[in-house]
């Protein structure tokens, strides 16, 4: 129904916000991952969210995400038996790159750390989405190898890739912008080695920047 919504943030909480689209006289209630709360402007600022409109017999719900790829992952998760909107949003509290790498690697333990995701649900998610995301990672790896700007290690569905994603997430939680966090992790791994632990990468990055 809606591809994206752009406008002024009227109300904002960790799980939802109200946006008044530009040039209209009403506000839209949009459900969001709590991570998105920290990535968008404060009340009164403007933002754009890529949306998914979900209709059930007893409710109509609008969900918003920072990127189209996050929205697409949300909609893919909703197709899994046992995964509803609340659970899918909770999963997207993790960075998309980390979720995709975990699914592609068959690492259901990462998903089980999320509230509301048990072993059976995590197993179904991995079983039904593993091939899709393994293919996506291979395409991104091919693009990076042919001269793309993103770090190859970020996409490996192995320990190295998970370490990269965890170090990036830790730096963003410390106040770094995501692009800068990725750059710092690449620099630190080039000096520490591809298999460096997330905590060592973060410590090195913080020391290097001041």
MDTraj code that builds the backbone (N, CA, C; nanometers):
import mdtraj as md
import numpy as np

residues = "UNK UNK UNK UNK UNK UNK UNK UNK UNK UNK UNK UNK UNK UNK UNK UNK UNK UNK UNK UNK UNK UNK UNK UNK UNK UNK UNK UNK UNK UNK UNK UNK UNK UNK UNK UNK UNK UNK UNK UNK UNK UNK UNK UNK UNK UNK UNK UNK UNK UNK UNK UNK UNK UNK UNK UNK UNK UNK UNK UNK UNK UNK UNK UNK UNK UNK UNK UNK UNK UNK UNK UNK UNK UNK UNK UNK UNK UNK UNK UNK UNK UNK UNK UNK UNK UNK UNK UNK UNK UNK UNK UNK UNK UNK UNK UNK UNK UNK UNK UNK UNK UNK UNK UNK UNK UNK UNK UNK UNK UNK UNK UNK UNK UNK UNK UNK UNK UNK UNK UNK UNK UNK UNK UNK UNK UNK UNK UNK UNK UNK UNK UNK UNK UNK UNK UNK UNK UNK UNK UNK UNK UNK UNK UNK UNK UNK UNK UNK UNK UNK UNK UNK UNK UNK UNK UNK UNK UNK UNK UNK UNK UNK UNK UNK UNK UNK UNK UNK UNK UNK UNK UNK UNK UNK UNK UNK UNK UNK UNK UNK UNK UNK UNK UNK UNK UNK UNK UNK UNK UNK UNK UNK UNK UNK UNK UNK UNK UNK UNK UNK UNK UNK UNK UNK UNK UNK UNK UNK UNK UNK".split()
xyz = np.array([
    [0.0837, -0.1205, 0.0000],
    [0.0000, 0.0000, 0.0000],
    [0.0870, 0.1252, 0.0000],
    [0.1834, 0.1318, 0.0927],
    [0.2764, 0.2434, 0.0967],
    [0.4179, 0.1886, 0.0761],
    [0.4973, 0.2525, -0.0072],
    [0.6374, 0.2137, -0.0236],
    [0.7233, 0.2777, 0.0833],
    [0.6993, 0.4065, 0.1077],
    [0.7683, 0.4745, 0.2163],
    [0.6828, 0.5908, 0.2649],
    [0.7127, 0.6355, 0.3860],
    [0.6468, 0.7513, 0.4459],
    [0.7547, 0.8507, 0.4839],
    [0.7364, 0.9766, 0.4470],
    [0.8340, 1.0793, 0.4810],
    [0.7602, 1.1993, 0.5397],
    [0.8120, 1.2493, 0.6504],
    [0.7492, 1.3641, 0.7112],
    [0.8017, 1.3937, 0.8499],
    [0.7275, 1.4771, 0.9231],
    [0.7702, 1.5215, 1.0558],
    [0.7333, 1.4194, 1.1626],
    [0.8264, 1.3958, 1.2547],
    [0.8007, 1.3064, 1.3671],
    [0.7215, 1.3836, 1.4734],
    [0.5985, 1.3412, 1.4990],
    [0.5111, 1.4082, 1.5954],
    [0.5250, 1.3465, 1.7345],
    [0.5299, 1.2141, 1.7401],
    [0.5500, 1.1410, 1.8644],
    [0.6531, 1.0318, 1.8389],
    [0.7244, 0.9922, 1.9446],
    [0.8311, 0.8949, 1.9255],
    [0.8529, 0.8153, 2.0538],
    [0.8559, 0.6822, 2.0396],
    [0.8936, 0.5959, 2.1511],
    [0.9798, 0.4843, 2.0938],
    [1.0256, 0.3934, 2.1786],
    [1.1181, 0.2899, 2.1320],
    [1.0533, 0.1883, 2.0398],
    [0.9224, 0.1786, 2.0414],
    [0.8561, 0.0772, 1.9601],
    [0.7598, 0.1340, 1.8560],
    [0.7341, 0.2636, 1.8619],
    [0.6433, 0.3210, 1.7633],
    [0.6651, 0.4720, 1.7535],
    [0.6142, 0.5291, 1.6455],
    [0.6168, 0.6747, 1.6322],
    [0.4979, 0.7185, 1.5479],
    [0.4716, 0.8469, 1.5511],
    [0.3676, 0.9062, 1.4675],
    [0.4358, 1.0043, 1.3737],
    [0.4133, 0.9862, 1.2442],
    [0.4686, 1.0754, 1.1414],
    [0.3545, 1.1494, 1.0730],
    [0.3713, 1.2783, 1.0561],
    [0.2787, 1.3596, 0.9775],
    [0.3418, 1.3781, 0.8393],
    [0.2923, 1.3048, 0.7391],
    [0.3490, 1.3178, 0.6052],
    [0.3426, 1.4618, 0.5545],
    [0.4402, 1.4999, 0.4760],
    [0.4482, 1.6362, 0.4240],
    [0.3207, 1.6739, 0.3493],
    [0.2636, 1.7881, 0.3864],
    [0.1518, 1.8437, 0.3118],
    [0.0157, 1.7850, 0.3434],
    [0.0048, 1.7045, 0.4509],
    [-0.1258, 1.6479, 0.4850],
    [-0.1625, 1.6864, 0.6283],
    [-0.2874, 1.6649, 0.6629],
    [-0.3340, 1.7058, 0.7940],
    [-0.3619, 1.5913, 0.8883],
    [-0.2902, 1.4811, 0.8747],
    [-0.3093, 1.3681, 0.9661],
    [-0.1742, 1.3022, 0.9941],
    [-0.1713, 1.2235, 1.1016],
    [-0.0494, 1.1523, 1.1393],
    [-0.0690, 1.0027, 1.1283],
    [0.0376, 0.9311, 1.0954],
    [0.0341, 0.7861, 1.0807],
    [0.1094, 0.7200, 1.1955],
    [0.0455, 0.6216, 1.2576],
    [0.1065, 0.5432, 1.3643],
    [0.1880, 0.4315, 1.2994],
    [0.3189, 0.4288, 1.3252],
    [0.4083, 0.3327, 1.2621],
    [0.4852, 0.2565, 1.3694],
    [0.4809, 0.1233, 1.3626],
    [0.5588, 0.0381, 1.4523],
    [0.7018, 0.0283, 1.4008],
    [0.8003, 0.0353, 1.4911],
    [0.9408, 0.0336, 1.4510],
    [1.0220, -0.0583, 1.5424],
    [1.1357, -0.1109, 1.4936],
    [1.2302, -0.1790, 1.5827],
    [1.2896, -0.0768, 1.6800],
    [1.3233, -0.1200, 1.8005],
    [1.3777, -0.0253, 1.8976],
    [1.5109, 0.0328, 1.8506],
    [1.5861, -0.0417, 1.7685],
    [1.7134, 0.0111, 1.7170],
    [1.6893, 0.1336, 1.6299],
    [1.5770, 0.1345, 1.5563],
    [1.5440, 0.2478, 1.4698],
    [1.5217, 0.3745, 1.5516],
    [1.4695, 0.3588, 1.6731],
    [1.4462, 0.4734, 1.7623],
    [1.5729, 0.5567, 1.7788],
    [1.6880, 0.4897, 1.7858],
    [1.8145, 0.5592, 1.8077],
    [1.8764, 0.6132, 1.6785],
    [1.8202, 0.5732, 1.5648],
    [1.8788, 0.6111, 1.4361],
    [1.8039, 0.7249, 1.3665],
    [1.6895, 0.7625, 1.4188],
    [1.6110, 0.8687, 1.3552],
    [1.6143, 0.9950, 1.4400],
    [1.5788, 1.1094, 1.3814],
    [1.5822, 1.2361, 1.4562],
    [1.4846, 1.2378, 1.5737],
    [1.4993, 1.3380, 1.6578],
    [1.4088, 1.3567, 1.7707],
    [1.2741, 1.4103, 1.7219],
    [1.1766, 1.4158, 1.8136],
    [1.0451, 1.4722, 1.7807],
    [1.0611, 1.6126, 1.7212],
    [0.9899, 1.6374, 1.6127],
    [1.0012, 1.7645, 1.5422],
    [1.0899, 1.7572, 1.4202],
    [1.1753, 1.6538, 1.4147],
    [1.2610, 1.6349, 1.2979],
    [1.1889, 1.5588, 1.1879],
    [1.2506, 1.5523, 1.0728],
    [1.1937, 1.4805, 0.9589],
    [1.2690, 1.3512, 0.9335],
    [1.1961, 1.2507, 0.8884],
    [1.2591, 1.1240, 0.8558],
    [1.1820, 1.0549, 0.7438],
    [1.2441, 0.9542, 0.6849],
    [1.1782, 0.8687, 0.5863],
    [1.1904, 0.7244, 0.6351],
    [1.0781, 0.6540, 0.6346],
    [1.0773, 0.5130, 0.6704],
    [1.0149, 0.4325, 0.5575],
    [1.0755, 0.3185, 0.5276],
    [1.0225, 0.2273, 0.4259],
    [0.9244, 0.1332, 0.4956],
    [0.8048, 0.1237, 0.4428],
    [0.6946, 0.0687, 0.5196],
    [0.6399, -0.0631, 0.4663],
    [0.5788, -0.1361, 0.5597],
    [0.5082, -0.2608, 0.5284],
    [0.3727, -0.2552, 0.5974],
    [0.2658, -0.2662, 0.5197],
    [0.1297, -0.2579, 0.5730],
    [0.0749, -0.3990, 0.5866],
    [0.0430, -0.4389, 0.7096],
    [-0.0022, -0.5752, 0.7367],
    [-0.1478, -0.5737, 0.7815],
    [-0.2290, -0.6568, 0.7171],
    [-0.3724, -0.6628, 0.7443],
    [-0.4083, -0.7986, 0.8029],
    [-0.4756, -0.7959, 0.9179],
    [-0.5307, -0.9168, 0.9783],
    [-0.6811, -0.8978, 0.9972],
    [-0.7474, -1.0036, 1.0384],
    [-0.8920, -0.9949, 1.0554],
    [-0.9300, -0.8887, 1.1585],
    [-0.8489, -0.8760, 1.2624],
    [-0.8849, -0.7860, 1.3713],
    [-0.7963, -0.6622, 1.3830],
    [-0.7046, -0.6415, 1.2861],
    [-0.6166, -0.5249, 1.2976],
    [-0.5495, -0.4921, 1.1650],
    [-0.5162, -0.3639, 1.1499],
    [-0.4338, -0.3159, 1.0392],
    [-0.3117, -0.2496, 1.1020],
    [-0.1916, -0.2904, 1.0631],
    [-0.0704, -0.2381, 1.1261],
    [0.0294, -0.1916, 1.0211],
    [0.0939, -0.0788, 1.0494],
    [0.1942, -0.0227, 0.9601],
    [0.3300, -0.0299, 1.0302],
    [0.4281, -0.0875, 0.9627],
    [0.5623, -0.1028, 1.0172],
    [0.6598, -0.0212, 0.9334],
    [0.7602, 0.0376, 0.9991],
    [0.8554, 0.1219, 0.9277],
    [0.9991, 0.0839, 0.9561],
    [1.0843, 0.0983, 0.8528],
    [1.2247, 0.0580, 0.8612],
    [1.3132, 0.1602, 0.7913],
    [1.4391, 0.1628, 0.8303],
    [1.5318, 0.2625, 0.7779],
    [1.5684, 0.2387, 0.6321],
    [1.5686, 0.1139, 0.5875],
    [1.6093, 0.0824, 0.4506],
    [1.5113, -0.0164, 0.3876],
    [1.5039, -0.0187, 0.2541],
    [1.4192, -0.1177, 0.1875],
    [1.4615, -0.2607, 0.2194],
    [1.5912, -0.2849, 0.2364],
    [1.6375, -0.4209, 0.2636],
    [1.5917, -0.4688, 0.4010],
    [1.5834, -0.3779, 0.4994],
    [1.5297, -0.4165, 0.6303],
    [1.3820, -0.4517, 0.6183],
    [1.3081, -0.3722, 0.5414],
    [1.1659, -0.4013, 0.5203],
    [1.1485, -0.5363, 0.4518],
    [1.2316, -0.5649, 0.3521],
    [1.2197, -0.6916, 0.2798],
    [1.2494, -0.8101, 0.3718],
    [1.3466, -0.7938, 0.4609],
    [1.3769, -0.9001, 0.5568],
    [1.2580, -0.9208, 0.6514],
    [1.1994, -0.8130, 0.6984],
    [1.0810, -0.8200, 0.7843],
    [0.9705, -0.8998, 0.7154],
    [0.9430, -0.8695, 0.5895],
    [0.8355, -0.9378, 0.5182],
    [0.8696, -1.0844, 0.4925],
    [0.9974, -1.1144, 0.4724],
    [1.0384, -1.2543, 0.4567],
    [1.0178, -1.3317, 0.5868],
    [1.0473, -1.2685, 0.6987],
    [1.0297, -1.3332, 0.8289],
    [0.8825, -1.3621, 0.8567],
    [0.7935, -1.2723, 0.8137],
    [0.6509, -1.2906, 0.8384],
    [0.5946, -1.4140, 0.7680],
    [0.6632, -1.4615, 0.6666],
    [0.6162, -1.5794, 0.5937],
    [0.6500, -1.7093, 0.6653],
    [0.7311, -1.6991, 0.7720],
    [0.7699, -1.8172, 0.8474],
    [0.6628, -1.8494, 0.9504],
    [0.6193, -1.9733, 0.9573],
    [0.5194, -2.0152, 1.0548],
    [0.5674, -1.9854, 1.1967],
    [0.4814, -1.9201, 1.2738],
    [0.5164, -1.8881, 1.4113],
    [0.5787, -1.7518, 1.4307],
    [0.6034, -1.6788, 1.3212],
    [0.6632, -1.5452, 1.3301],
    [0.5570, -1.4404, 1.2953],
    [0.5198, -1.3608, 1.3940],
    [0.4269, -1.2517, 1.3713],
    [0.4997, -1.1191, 1.3648],
    [0.4234, -1.0111, 1.3535],
    [0.4845, -0.8791, 1.3406],
    [0.5722, -0.8429, 1.4588],
    [0.5252, -0.8713, 1.5795],
    [0.6009, -0.8367, 1.7003],
    [0.7352, -0.9087, 1.7045],
    [0.7342, -1.0375, 1.6705],
    [0.8585, -1.1149, 1.6717],
    [0.9531, -1.0698, 1.5611],
    [0.8990, -1.0458, 1.4414],
    [0.9831, -1.0020, 1.3296],
    [1.0496, -0.8686, 1.3596],
    [0.9763, -0.7763, 1.4223],
    [1.0331, -0.6472, 1.4603],
    [1.1433, -0.6667, 1.5647],
    [1.1196, -0.7579, 1.6605],
    [1.2209, -0.7845, 1.7626],
    [1.3493, -0.8387, 1.7006],
    [1.3356, -0.9246, 1.5998],
    [1.4536, -0.9783, 1.5314],
    [1.5316, -0.8659, 1.4650],
    [1.4599, -0.7684, 1.4090],
    [1.5252, -0.6578, 1.3401],
    [1.5824, -0.5533, 1.4349],
    [1.5755, -0.5792, 1.5657],
    [1.6534, -0.4978, 1.6584],
    [1.8025, -0.5234, 1.6395],
    [1.8359, -0.6406, 1.5835],
    [1.9742, -0.6694, 1.5448],
    [1.9996, -0.6076, 1.4079],
    [2.1241, -0.5715, 1.3774],
    [2.1550, -0.5200, 1.2428],
    [2.1227, -0.6242, 1.1358],
    [2.0702, -0.5788, 1.0233],
    [2.0337, -0.6707, 0.9164],
    [2.1506, -0.7571, 0.8737],
    [2.2711, -0.6989, 0.8593],
    [2.3866, -0.7760, 0.8145],
    [2.4138, -0.8939, 0.9071],
    [2.3963, -0.8712, 1.0373],
    [2.4219, -0.9782, 1.1333],
    [2.3167, -1.0878, 1.1232],
    [2.1895, -1.0486, 1.1046],
    [2.0824, -1.1473, 1.0911],
    [2.1044, -1.2331, 0.9677],
    [2.1323, -1.1678, 0.8549],
    [2.1510, -1.2391, 0.7289],
    [2.2699, -1.3344, 0.7372],
    [2.3810, -1.2878, 0.7960],
    [2.4988, -1.3731, 0.8085],
    [2.4691, -1.4948, 0.8957],
    [2.3937, -1.4740, 1.0037],
    [2.3598, -1.5854, 1.0930],
    [2.2715, -1.6873, 1.0211],
    [2.1708, -1.6393, 0.9477],
    [2.0820, -1.7299, 0.8758],
    [2.1596, -1.8065, 0.7687],
    [2.2414, -1.7374, 0.6938],
    [2.3182, -1.8017, 0.5866],
    [2.4137, -1.9065, 0.6420],
    [2.4641, -1.8836, 0.7644],
    [2.5565, -1.9778, 0.8267],
    [2.4846, -2.0908, 0.8981],
    [2.3516, -2.0829, 0.9057],
    [2.2772, -2.1836, 0.9789],
    [2.2925, -2.1689, 1.1294],
    [2.3250, -2.0483, 1.1750],
    [2.3524, -2.0216, 1.3161],
    [2.2243, -1.9771, 1.3863],
    [2.1396, -2.0716, 1.4219],
    [2.0122, -2.0377, 1.4854],
    [2.0300, -1.9859, 1.6279],
    [2.1470, -2.0092, 1.6893],
    [2.1706, -1.9632, 1.8270],
    [2.1619, -1.8118, 1.8374],
    [2.2037, -1.7401, 1.7330],
    [2.1954, -1.5938, 1.7330],
    [2.0500, -1.5499, 1.7453],
    [1.9616, -1.6176, 1.6732],
    [1.8196, -1.5822, 1.6752],
    [1.7544, -1.6189, 1.8084],
    [1.8003, -1.7250, 1.8703],
    [1.7401, -1.7688, 1.9963],
    [1.7676, -1.6726, 2.1112],
    [1.8629, -1.5819, 2.0938],
    [1.8907, -1.4821, 2.1966],
    [1.7852, -1.3723, 2.1993],
    [1.7006, -1.3699, 2.0957],
    [1.5982, -1.2661, 2.0835],
    [1.4732, -1.3098, 2.1586],
    [1.4185, -1.2201, 2.2385],
    [1.2992, -1.2522, 2.3163],
    [1.1840, -1.2916, 2.2244],
    [1.1218, -1.4038, 2.2554],
    [1.0099, -1.4512, 2.1761],
    [1.0472, -1.5487, 2.0666],
    [1.1770, -1.5730, 2.0467],
    [1.2227, -1.6660, 1.9436],
    [1.2802, -1.7908, 2.0113],
    [1.2047, -1.8989, 2.0066],
    [1.2509, -2.0243, 2.0641],
    [1.3311, -2.1050, 1.9632],
    [1.3760, -2.2223, 2.0081],
    [1.4611, -2.3060, 1.9238],
    [1.3890, -2.3508, 1.7965],
    [1.2596, -2.3878, 1.8087],
    [1.1861, -2.4352, 1.6917],
    [1.1669, -2.3227, 1.5893],
    [1.1300, -2.2048, 1.6379],
    [1.1100, -2.0920, 1.5460],
    [1.2409, -2.0531, 1.4792],
    [1.3486, -2.0452, 1.5573],
    [1.4793, -2.0116, 1.5002],
    [1.5200, -2.1137, 1.3954],
    [1.4932, -2.2406, 1.4232],
    [1.5263, -2.3463, 1.3274],
    [1.4486, -2.3327, 1.1982],
    [1.3197, -2.2976, 1.2091],
    [1.2382, -2.2792, 1.0881],
    [1.2877, -2.1610, 1.0056],
    [1.3241, -2.0527, 1.0743],
    [1.3750, -1.9346, 1.0032],
    [1.4987, -1.9706, 0.9233],
    [1.5924, -2.0394, 0.9872],
    [1.7164, -2.0782, 0.9200],
    [1.6865, -2.1738, 0.8048],
    [1.6022, -2.2734, 0.8289],
    [1.5714, -2.3731, 0.7264],
    [1.5096, -2.3100, 0.6027],
    [1.4154, -2.2165, 0.6229],
    [1.3409, -2.1616, 0.5101],
    [1.4096, -2.0449, 0.4405],
    [1.5018, -1.9773, 0.5092],
    [1.5649, -1.8597, 0.4492],
    [1.7138, -1.8774, 0.4189],
    [1.7722, -1.9885, 0.4634],
    [1.9168, -2.0049, 0.4487],
    [1.9624, -1.9960, 0.3036],
    [1.8969, -2.0688, 0.2148],
    [1.9396, -2.0698, 0.0740],
    [1.9277, -1.9310, 0.0119],
    [1.8197, -1.8627, 0.0436],
    [1.7999, -1.7280, -0.0131],
    [1.9119, -1.6349, 0.0280],
    [1.9442, -1.6315, 0.1565],
    [2.0438, -1.5357, 0.2027],
    [2.1868, -1.5803, 0.1736],
    [2.2085, -1.7100, 0.1635],
    [2.3403, -1.7559, 0.1194],
    [2.3664, -1.7073, -0.0229],
    [2.2619, -1.7109, -0.1068],
    [2.2751, -1.6618, -0.2444],
    [2.3004, -1.5120, -0.2463],
    [2.2300, -1.4367, -0.1612],
    [2.2505, -1.2917, -0.1546],
    [2.3934, -1.2589, -0.1147],
    [2.4454, -1.3314, -0.0160],
    [2.5817, -1.3048, 0.0294],
    [2.6821, -1.3339, -0.0809],
    [2.6592, -1.4408, -0.1563],
    [2.7518, -1.4735, -0.2648],
    [2.7503, -1.3651, -0.3724],
    [2.6316, -1.3097, -0.4020],
    [2.6237, -1.2018, -0.4999],
    [2.6980, -1.0782, -0.4505],
    [2.6839, -1.0473, -0.3204],
    [2.7507, -0.9303, -0.2646],
    [2.9014, -0.9518, -0.2594],
    [2.9419, -1.0754, -0.2298],
    [3.0842, -1.1082, -0.2312],
    [3.1435, -1.0900, -0.3707],
    [3.0668, -1.1339, -0.4716],
    [3.1149, -1.1197, -0.6093],
    [3.1287, -0.9728, -0.6456],
    [3.0306, -0.8912, -0.6020],
    [3.0382, -0.7484, -0.6295],
    [3.1557, -0.6831, -0.5610],
    [3.1799, -0.7221, -0.4349],
    [3.2933, -0.6650, -0.3621],
    [3.4254, -0.7074, -0.4241],
    [3.4335, -0.8331, -0.4664],
    [3.5579, -0.8833, -0.5248],
    [3.5898, -0.8148, -0.6565],
    [3.4856, -0.7675, -0.7282],
    [3.5086, -0.7020, -0.8572],
    [3.5304, -0.5526, -0.8442],
    [3.5470, -0.5062, -0.7191],
    [3.5804, -0.3650, -0.7008],
    [3.4821, -0.2879, -0.6173],
    [3.3877, -0.3579, -0.5521],
    [3.2921, -0.2892, -0.4662],
    [3.3620, -0.2286, -0.3467],
    [3.2913, -0.1406, -0.2763],
    [3.3528, -0.0653, -0.1682],
    [3.3391, -0.1330, -0.0331],
    [3.2611, -0.2408, -0.0215],
    [3.2370, -0.3002, 0.1089],
    [3.3363, -0.4115, 0.1364],
    [3.3645, -0.4348, 0.2621],
    [3.4638, -0.5296, 0.3065],
    [3.4150, -0.6727, 0.2856],
    [3.4971, -0.7574, 0.2215],
    [3.4578, -0.8956, 0.1976],
    [3.4261, -0.9691, 0.3266],
    [3.5052, -0.9450, 0.4299],
    [3.4861, -1.0149, 0.5554],
    [3.3519, -0.9892, 0.6187],
    [3.2888, -0.8767, 0.5824],
    [3.1585, -0.8438, 0.6392],
    [3.0534, -0.9450, 0.5974],
    [3.0730, -1.0123, 0.4818],
    [2.9690, -1.0983, 0.4282],
    [2.9921, -1.2458, 0.4541],
    [3.1109, -1.2850, 0.5014],
    [3.1349, -1.4253, 0.5239],
    [3.0444, -1.4783, 0.6338],
    [2.9653, -1.5823, 0.6086],
    [2.8790, -1.6383, 0.7117],
    [2.9583, -1.7302, 0.8030],
    [3.0728, -1.6849, 0.8482],
    [3.1611, -1.7609, 0.9353],
    [3.1956, -1.6734, 1.0534],
    [3.2885, -1.7199, 1.1376],
    [3.3261, -1.6450, 1.2570],
    [3.3759, -1.5060, 1.2214],
    [3.4578, -1.4942, 1.1162],
    [3.5137, -1.3652, 1.0788],
    [3.4044, -1.2636, 1.0496],
    [3.3005, -1.3062, 0.9746],
    [3.1920, -1.2146, 0.9426],
    [3.1120, -1.1746, 1.0644],
    [3.0875, -1.2690, 1.1545],
    [3.0125, -1.2363, 1.2758],
    [3.0924, -1.1418, 1.3642],
    [3.2233, -1.1633, 1.3712],
    [3.3076, -1.0730, 1.4497],
    [3.3019, -0.9318, 1.3940],
    [3.3029, -0.9207, 1.2613],
    [3.2940, -0.7897, 1.1961],
    [3.1642, -0.7211, 1.2362],
    [3.0515, -0.7949, 1.2215],
    [2.9203, -0.7366, 1.2499],
    [2.9077, -0.6965, 1.3968],
    [2.9582, -0.7800, 1.4878],
    [2.9480, -0.7491, 1.6308],
    [3.0318, -0.6275, 1.6664],
    [3.1500, -0.6149, 1.6056],
    [3.2350, -0.4989, 1.6339],
    [3.1714, -0.3708, 1.5808],
    [3.1114, -0.3777, 1.4620],
    [3.0430, -0.2602, 1.4059],
    [2.9281, -0.2186, 1.4960],
    [2.8496, -0.3162, 1.5406],
    [2.7351, -0.2858, 1.6260],
    [2.7810, -0.2236, 1.7581],
    [2.8888, -0.2757, 1.8160],
    [2.9395, -0.2210, 1.9424],
    [2.9818, -0.0755, 1.9258],
    [3.0471, -0.0431, 1.8163],
    [3.0919, 0.0947, 1.7933],
    [2.9735, 0.1891, 1.7703],
    [2.8701, 0.1401, 1.7008],
    [2.7529, 0.2268, 1.6808],
    [2.6841, 0.2546, 1.8140],
    [2.6822, 0.1552, 1.9026],
    [2.6228, 0.1762, 2.0345],
    [2.7035, 0.2765, 2.1166],
    [2.8325, 0.2906, 2.0824],
    [2.9185, 0.3866, 2.1511],
    [2.9122, 0.5255, 2.0867],
    [2.8280, 0.5406, 1.9834],
    [2.8070, 0.6724, 1.9250],
    [2.8626, 0.6940, 1.7859],
    [2.9298, 0.5932, 1.7283],
    [2.9820, 0.6075, 1.5930],
    [2.8683, 0.5963, 1.4912],
    [2.8768, 0.6727, 1.3816],
    [2.7882, 0.6501, 1.2685],
    [2.8248, 0.5156, 1.2063],
    [2.7255, 0.4457, 1.1474],
    [2.7504, 0.3094, 1.1008],
    [2.8597, 0.3033, 0.9943],
    [2.8621, 0.3971, 0.9000],
    [2.9662, 0.3942, 0.7971],
    [3.1045, 0.4130, 0.8580],
    [3.1141, 0.5037, 0.9559],
    [3.2416, 0.5263, 1.0227],
    [3.2814, 0.4046, 1.1050],
    [3.1841, 0.3411, 1.1704],
    [3.2133, 0.2209, 1.2485],
    [3.2693, 0.1116, 1.1587],
    [3.2094, 0.0932, 1.0415],
    [3.2599, -0.0076, 0.9483],
    [3.4021, 0.0249, 0.9036],
    [3.4262, 0.1531, 0.8765],
    [3.5606, 0.1922, 0.8328],
    [3.6627, 0.1636, 0.9418],
    [3.6285, 0.1978, 1.0662],
    [3.7206, 0.1753, 1.1765],
    [3.7461, 0.0262, 1.1969],
    [3.6436, -0.0563, 1.1807],
    [3.6610, -0.2007, 1.1966],
    [3.7515, -0.2557, 1.0872],
    [3.7344, -0.2081, 0.9642],
    [3.8219, -0.2534, 0.8559],
    [3.9680, -0.2192, 0.8854],
    [3.9900, -0.0946, 0.9314],
    [4.1269, -0.0515, 0.9617],
    [4.1856, -0.1367, 1.0733],
    [4.1074, -0.1581, 1.1788],
    [4.1568, -0.2353, 1.2933],
    [4.1850, -0.3796, 1.2537],
    [4.0976, -0.4393, 1.1721],
    [4.1206, -0.5789, 1.1317],
    [4.2403, -0.5917, 1.0396],
    [4.2672, -0.4876, 0.9627],
    [4.3852, -0.4942, 0.8761],
    [4.5130, -0.4999, 0.9576],
    [4.5094, -0.4461, 1.0804],
    [4.6266, -0.4471, 1.1677],
    [4.6271, -0.5656, 1.2636],
    [4.5076, -0.6078, 1.3071],
    [4.4999, -0.7159, 1.4052],
    [4.4861, -0.8540, 1.3421],
    [4.4371, -0.8573, 1.2178],
    [4.4132, -0.9856, 1.1524],
    [4.2650, -1.0114, 1.1363],
    [4.2280, -1.0901, 1.0343],
    [4.0881, -1.1137, 1.0004],
    [4.0115, -1.1874, 1.1099],
    [4.0815, -1.2641, 1.1937],
    [4.0133, -1.3433, 1.2960],
    [4.0134, -1.2767, 1.4331],
    [4.0445, -1.1469, 1.4378],
    [4.0467, -1.0750, 1.5650],
    [3.9083, -1.0785, 1.6301],
    [3.9059, -1.0896, 1.7619],
    [3.7801, -1.0927, 1.8365],
    [3.7153, -0.9540, 1.8376],
    [3.5813, -0.9481, 1.8465],
    [3.5125, -0.8183, 1.8454],
    [3.5643, -0.7221, 1.9513],
    [3.5874, -0.7716, 2.0739],
    [3.6324, -0.6822, 2.1803],
    [3.7704, -0.6232, 2.1527],
    [3.8575, -0.7036, 2.0863],
    [3.9904, -0.6532, 2.0514],
    [3.9815, -0.5489, 1.9402],
    [3.8902, -0.5733, 1.8453],
    [3.8706, -0.4771, 1.7367],
    [3.8198, -0.3444, 1.7913],
    [3.7207, -0.3525, 1.8790],
    [3.6630, -0.2313, 1.9375],
    [3.7677, -0.1547, 2.0194],
    [3.8434, -0.2275, 2.0998],
    [3.9463, -0.1645, 2.1826],
    [4.0499, -0.0938, 2.0942],
    [4.0900, -0.1578, 1.9872],
    [4.1887, -0.0995, 1.8952],
    [4.1317, 0.0253, 1.8270],
    [4.0036, 0.0161, 1.7849],
    [3.9402, 0.1296, 1.7166],
    [3.9296, 0.2488, 1.8095],
    [3.8908, 0.2258, 1.9347],
    [3.8755, 0.3349, 2.0301],
    [4.0119, 0.3984, 2.0594],
    [4.1148, 0.3155, 2.0714],
    [4.2489, 0.3671, 2.0984],
    [4.2987, 0.4507, 1.9812],
    [4.2682, 0.4058, 1.8593],
    [4.3158, 0.4733, 1.7386],
    [4.2484, 0.6071, 1.7179],
    [4.1232, 0.6182, 1.7643],
    [4.0483, 0.7418, 1.7401],
    [4.0462, 0.8342, 1.8616],
    [4.1175, 0.7937, 1.9629],
    [4.1316, 0.8908, 2.0632],
    [4.1093, 0.8845, 2.1998],
])
top = md.Topology()
chain = top.add_chain()
for i, resn in enumerate(residues, 1):
    res = top.add_residue(resn, chain, resSeq=i)
    for name in ("N", "CA", "C"):
        top.add_atom(name, md.element.get_by_symbol(name[0]), res)
traj = md.Trajectory(xyz[None], top)
